[in-house]
Every structure is written in structure tokens, then in C-alpha cells.
């Protein structure tokens, strides 16, 4: 059983989908597969959350299930999972956004495959069953398979194939695998697997002459190619997957931002997710995740998990590095260390921020911590003391914004905050400071309202 961990570092740690934060939807681990006409574009685990997505043709729009009108809170969706898979897999996608019976994206391209609008579309399947909703409306749950496939709507309905069979084999000895209709479970005759054809029972017999790791796929004209079945073929008497797999998997990590957790996240609870590639090997068995503050000792977040994401809740104003270790079925392992990610100090951290009269706290879902501080009149001040070599202010410019004076260690500058920027934008960053204790003071200068969200001390 996976447990929440407390202690060690002065933070709370949580394993994805097991000890998720109480507020809002929790990210979930799902399997994402994208099948093009001639090849598989992506096939792997993804941790996905409620989010907005952006395409060149459709712009930025909510993709969190709320457009379905079911009254449920925002949650992870099938198109959000595709967007996360694209980020991990290094491919792009595109689609227009509009009213297709309900507001959603109509996907036109994934990677370099563009569906012919006269005869093709990208179809969505959940657990190999045709989705009853569009991708931004269809919420997904932990452990589900999200399948996007380029299909034709001018010919017969294309069914998704499912390939079943053992994950290990002995060289020179036949192994039976079965191909079925992924939606109904009906056996599929006439499919091919490793050059062998299936009979009326959907069964094909394959034999591996040489030791190795094989990735089997079933294909059949007019059907969507199957999932990959990874089979380790070893000589008689050898332990499974040990004969030829000596290559460690590679790991790609996705953080909530390159330097600031506020670039994509909105709270101290961060989602750290990753994608492991073991294309030349037997497949990943499990992962381990460690964390440290820069220069400190590594501490375990989770020592063994098959999930591809963890929740981590850190302290305001602190920076954290993560180490992800992937271990494959042949016990090869690889570790990757991330760059530090800084957690801003929220306007509600009263032990760190000091606000005078004249500021009003407003709710803002897109802001860091869900609130901002706004001052409309001249003279409102706020003070923040910090250790480090620099400091940044986060917030947004307003169409009728005013001016704000920022002062650090006696040096001041007036900022004009009129305009329009996204929430959690960096409004100002100080010059490089001597390492040590410093004091930041801000003062509203009038001319319109000013809005502050958070502050980031740079270590």
C-alpha cells in the first residue's frame, strides 16, 4: 500500500492519485496511445490533470470536462491527456475550436499526420470503446487507456484491435497470442502478428528463434492496429528478460515550470510527471522519486511505484530538485536529476508578507494560491523580507492599472502596471543582490489599481 510521507524535509509529500490534495481535481495516471495510418505515434503512460490546452488553429480554451454540462467539477480529460503526451513525446497537434454540438476541439493533425477533412477524422476510444463525448468533455480516470486513431468515415467502421498474450517466452518454443475486437471482445480472424495469421478463434502462433525483446502488434485491413505486446524471449532455463536486455531506459521529466512552479501550476502542491522510454528493452518495471533542496541530501518521495507522476507539496519560497529513477524488467536502471524549481510566496502567507491598509484580497482561480491583493488608492504598502540573491514580483497588468514603486535595500524603481498580461506573470525582477538578508517594500502610487499575486526570492 502506498502511503503519504511526512517528515524529513519540512514539506508534505504525496503519491499521485493516492494522496491527492483535497481541493480541485487530482491528476491521474492514464495510458495514451496514438495510432496513425502507417505507424504508432505515441504509446505510453501519462499523468494528466484538469487544464486548458492551446493549438495553433484553436487558441487556448478550457479542456476540463465542464463543457459537457454534467455539473461536475473540472477534471482530467482525453484531449488534455493527448496534450500531455505531446509534451512528453515531443510531437505537436492541431485542431480548431468551436461548436460541434458542444464547445470542443476538432482535431485535424497529430505529429505529421493530417486527417483529410473530406474522408477522415481522429477518433477517440476510452478503454478501446468509442467515446460518447468529445475529448475535452470526456473525463478520464486512473488506469484508463486513451486511444486516438486516424480513421475513415467513408468506409466500414474501423474497430480497435486488442492483442493478448504472455509477456515471456522461451526461444524455439511456440507461443499463442490472440487478437480480439477491443470493443466487443470478439475474436478476429485474418489479423497478422509477427508474420503469423490468426484463425477463426483469433489465435496466432509465434516462435522466437533468437533471444531478445520483441514488441508485437496486430494489424488487419480496415481495423486500428493493436496495443503493443512486449515479449521477452530467453533461452531455456534463463531468468525472464535477462538474456539480451542490457540497455537502461531513458527518462523525460515534466515539471510545473522551467524555473518557477507558477509557470504552469497554481499552488504549492506540484505535479511532477515523467515519461520513460525503453524501446530497446523489456519495458519499465517501476520508478523511484527523490527530492532535495539544492545542496541538501536526497530524501525519498516514493521508493517504488508504477505510476508516472507524484504530487509534492513544498514550502513557500523554497527551491526543490527531483531525481527520477526508472528500473526495467531486466533490472537496468537510469536516473535523471531536474533543475531546481522555485515555489513563490503567496499573498496569503502572512508570516512572510506584511500588507498595510488599502489592500483588498480578491479571489482569482488563475492566480497563485487562488487569490490576489489589489490596491486602488495611493499609499498602500507591503513589505517582504527574504534571504537570497534576487527577488521577483508576480501578478498581472490591468487595462486601467496604476503605478507601483518597488524598493529593495534602499534602491527603488517605479513600475507602470497598465496593460493586459496573463495571471502569474513576472512583473519585475530585481538586480542581482549580495547573498544574505534583504527587505522588499512596495507602495501604490495611484493612477489606477495595482494587483499583486506572489513574490519569488531567488536563492
N, C-alpha and C positions, 0 to 999 in steps of 0.2 A: 504494500500500500504506500502511495506517495504522501508525504506529509509536508505541511508548511513548516519552514525553518525560521527560527528566531534566535538571536544571539550571535556571538562572533562580531561581525561588523555591526555598527549601530544602524541597521536597516531591517526591514521586514522583507523576506523573500517568499515567493510563491511560485508553484509549478503551474504552468498553463493549463487552464480548463479544470484544475483540481481545486486550487485555492484562489480563484479569480477575485478581483475587487468587488465589493458589494454594489457600487454604483455603476450603472450602464451595463452594456453587453460585454461579455468576455470573449476575447479572441479564441478561436477553436482550431485544432489541427484537422486538416482535410487532405485528401489525395486529389491532385489535379492532373488531368490528362488532356492533352490537346492533340487531336488526330487530323492531319491534313490529308490531301488526296493521295500523296505518294509516300509520306513518312510521318512519324510521330514527332511533333514539335516539342512537347514537354510531357514528362511523366514523373511525378514525384510528390512528396509531402510538402504542404504549405500551411503556415499559421496565418489565419486571416481574421480581420476584425471589421466591425461596422466602420464605414468610411465613405468619403467622396472619391470619385475617380475622374480622371481627365483624359480626353482623347483629342487628337488634332481636329477632328471634324465636329465633335460634340461638345467640346469645352468641359468645364468642371461642373459636376452635378452630384447630389446625394445618391449613394448606392448602398442603402442600409435596410431595405425591406419595407420602409414606411410607405412607399408609393403603392403598395399592394392594398392599402386601405383596411388592413385587418386590425388596426388599433394597437398592435404590439409595439414595444419599444424598438429602437434601432438595433440591428444585429448584423452579423457577418452574412454575406450573400455570395452567390455563384460568380457574378461578374467581379465582385471585389476579390474573390479567390483567384480569378484569372489575372487581375491586375497585379496581385502579389506574386503570382507565378511568373509573370512577365518581368517583374523587377528582379527576381531571383535568377531566372533563366536567361536574362539578357536579350529578350526579344520585345518588339513593340506590337501594339494592336491599335485598331481604329474602329470607330463606329459613330454614326450620327445619333443625336438625342432628340426625341420628340414624342408625339402622342401616337403610339402604336396600340390603340385601345386603352393604354395607360402609359404614363411617362416612363420611358426606359431607353436604354441604348439598343440600337440595331447594329450588331457587329458586322463589319464588312471585311476586315483584314486582321489576320493574326500572323505575326512574323512576316514572311514574304509571300504568304498565300492570301489572295483576294478573291472572295466569292463573286462569281458572275451574278449580278443582280437580276438577270433575266431567267436564271435557272438554278441558282444555288443560294444557300444561306448557312450560317453557323448555328447548328442545333445544340441544345443543352439537354444533358441527361444527368440525373442525380441517382447514384447507385444503379446506373445503366438503365434507368427508366426515364422516359420522356418527361421533361419538366412541365408542370401545369402553369408555370408563371415565367415571366421574363427574368433575365439574370440579375437585375438589381432589385427585383421584388422577391426572388426566391432565397429565403434564408437557408443557411446550411448549418448542420450540427456536427459535433466532433465525430470523426471516424468515417464520414461520408465520402464517396467518390464523386468528384465533379468532372464530368466529361463534356468537352466542347469538340464538335466534329463538323467538318465541312461536308455538307450533304447536298443532294439534288432534290428539288421539289417537283421536277417534271417527270421523274420515273417512279418505280416502285419504292415504297417506304424502306429506308435503309435501317436495318437493325444493328445494334451494337453487339459484337461478338464477345463472349467471355471464355477465356482459356483456363481450364482447371487441370491440376496435376501435381505431382510431388516436386519438392524443391531440391532433392538429391537423387543421384543415380550412380550406378556402377558401370564403368566402361565395358563395352561389349555385351551388355545385358539390356534387353528391350524394356522400354517404359511406356505405359499407356497414358495418354493425355486426352482430355475431352473438350470439345468445342460446343457451346450451347448459345442460344439466343439469350443475351443478357437481360432482356425484359421479361420473357416468359419462362426461361429455363429449358426450352425445347431443344433437343439435340440437333446439331447442324451437320448434315451430310454435304460433302463436296467442298469443305474447307481444307486448306493446306497448312501444315505445321512442320517446319524443318524439312520440307520437301515431301512429306507424307500426307496422304489424303484421308479425310475422315469418312467412315461408313455411315450407315443409316442411324447408328447409335451415337454419332458424333465423336467416336473414338478413333484416334490415330496412334500408331505405334512408332516410336522413335528410338534410335540406338545411337550411342555416342562412342565412336571408336577411340577417340583421344580424350585424355583428361583435360578438363577446362571448365570455365564458367560460361554457360550458354543462356542467351536471352531469347526465348521462344515467343513468337507472335502468330496468331491465327489470322488468315486472310481468306476472303471469299468475295467473288464478284457481287456487287450490289449490297455489300454489308460494310460496316465500320470495323476496321481491324481491331483486334482484341487487346486487352491488357498484356503486359509482358510477364511471362512466367520465367523466373530466374532459376536455373537448374545447375547445381554443382555436380559434375561428373568426375568421380575419383576411381583409381584402381581398386580392385578387391582388397579389403582389409584396411584401407586408409580412412582416417577420420574425415567426415564431410567437409568439403570446401578448403582442404589444406594442401592439395597436391600442386595447384598451379597459381592460386591467388596470393601474390606477394606484393601487390600494389595497394597502398593505403588510399582511402577515399579522399577527395578534396572537399573543402567546406567553404561556402559563401555565407556571410553573416549579414543580416539586415538589422540596422539599429534605428531608433526613432529619430535620428539625425546624424549628420556628419560630425558636428561638434556640440550642438545643443539638442537636448531632448525635446525642446519646444518646436523644432523644425517640423515634426510630424505629430508629436504627442501633445497631450494637454494636461498631464498630471505626473506626479512623482512615481506613479506605477507605470513602468515602461514595459513594452513588449520587445523582447529580444528573440528574433527568429532567424532561421538558417535553412540552407539547402545543401545537402551532401550529394556529391556525385561519385558513384562507384561503378561507372560504366564498364570498366575493365575488370571488375571484381564480382564478388558474390552478393554484394548488397550490404547495407549498413545494418548492424545488429542493434546498436544502442548508442546513446550520446551521454556526455557528462558536461556540466557547465560550472565554471568557477568565476568568481568576481573579486576584484580588489580595487582599492583606491590607489592612484598612481604612486609607485614606490613602496606600497604596502605588501602584505602577504596575501597569497591567493586563498580564498575561502570557498567551500562548495556551495553552490546554489541547489544543484541536484546531481547526484552521483551516478544515476543510471536511469535513463528514460528513452522511450521510443518516440516521444513527441518531438516536434521540430520548433518549439518555442517555449519560452518561460516568461512569467511575469516577475518583475523585480521592482521593489519599492525602495527608493533611496531617500537620503536626507537632502533637504533644500540647500543649494549652494555647494554641493559636493560633486566630485567627478568620479566616474567609475569606468574601469576596463573589464572586459569579459573575455574568457577563454572557453572556446567550444572544442570539445574533443569528440571525434567520430570513430567508432570501432566497428569494423565489418565482421562478417560471419567467419572469416579466416583469422580473426583477432589482429589484423593490421589496424593501426590507428594513426590518426593525424590530429594535430591541434592547431588552432588559429587564435591569435590574440587581437582584439579590436583596439582601435584608438580610444582615448578617453571620451566619454560623453558627459556633459555638464548638465546638472539639474538647476534650473532657475529658482530664485526665491520668490514665492508668490506674494501678492499684495496682502494676503490673509495671514502671512507669517509675522504676527505682531511682535514676537520676541526679537525680530531682526529689523523690520520696518518700523518707523515712527512717523505717523501722519498727524498733522495739525488739524484744526477745524477748517472747514471749507472743502474737504474731500467727501465724496459720496461713493459708496460701494454699489456697483451695478452688476447684475447677472449677465453673463455672456458665455454661451455654450462653447464658442470657438476660442475663448481666452484660456490662458494657462490657469488651471485651477477653477475655471468656470466663473470668475468674477474679474472686474477691473475697478480701478479707482479713477473718478472723474472730478475735476475741479473746474468750475465755471468763472470764478472770480479771482481777481489778482490777490496775491498774498498767501495763498495756501502753500504750505511747505511739507516736505517729507525728508526723513533722514535715514541713512542706511550705513552701518559700519561693517567693514569686511576686511578679511585678510586675502592678499593676492597681489597680482601684478597688473590688474586692469579690471574694468567693470563696464557692463553694457546695460542699457535700458531697453525693455521690451514693451510694446504697446501697438498703437496704430494712429496714423494721422486721420483727422476728421475733416470733412468738407468745409466746415466753419471753425476749424481748430485755431487755437491761440498760440501763445509763445510760452516757453518753459526755460528757466535758467538752471543749468546743472553746474555744480561746483564740487571739485574733488581736491582735497588738501589745499584749499585756497585758490586754485585755478578754476575759472568759470567760463562758461560759454552759453549764449542764448540760442535756443533752438526754435525754429518756426515749424509748428506741427499742423499746418494746414495742407490738406490734400486727401488722398484716399489710398490706404495701404491695407494689406491683409492683416488679420489679427496675429498677434505674437511676432510681429515684425521687429527687427532691431532698429530702434530709433536713433541710437547714439552709442558710441564706444569710446572710452577714454583713451588717452595716450598711454604708453607703457609706463607703469609705475615701479618704484622700488618695491621689492618684496617686503611685506610687512603689513601693519595695521593702517587702514585708511578710513576716511569719512566722506560719504557722498551726500550732498544736500541738493534737493530740487525745490524750485519755487515758481509757482504760476505767475506769469507776467501779464495776464489779461489778453484782450483781443479775441477771445473765444475760448471754448472749452479745451482742456488738455486731458488726455487719457493715458494712464499708466497701468501696465499689466503685471510685470515682474522685473526683477533685476538679476543680472548674472555676474558674479565675481569670477575673474579668471585666475586660476592658480599659477 
